[in-house]
């Protein structure tokens, strides 16, 4: 059986896919301890470490909203409640 694939792997970064979400994560940088749980769990791989030190002396995380689908997994797993889901205002 031949299976036709319509999308090439790794094309998500070429297509902005976050336009249909209802909620988006708000990263509270001053609460972030840079534990690195959220980027490991993100199914889209769009959470990255910033280059600005927060009040805790850590490099907090943020995400690229163009590709975030609003699943909320990052906010769910954050032990410090440094990510909250908010209504996406478009």
Secondary structure, DSSP 8 states (H G I E B T S, - for coil): -----SS-TT-GGGS---TT-SEEEEE-GGG-----HHHHH-TT--EEEEEEE-TTSSEEEEE-TTT-----HHHHH-TT--EEEEE---
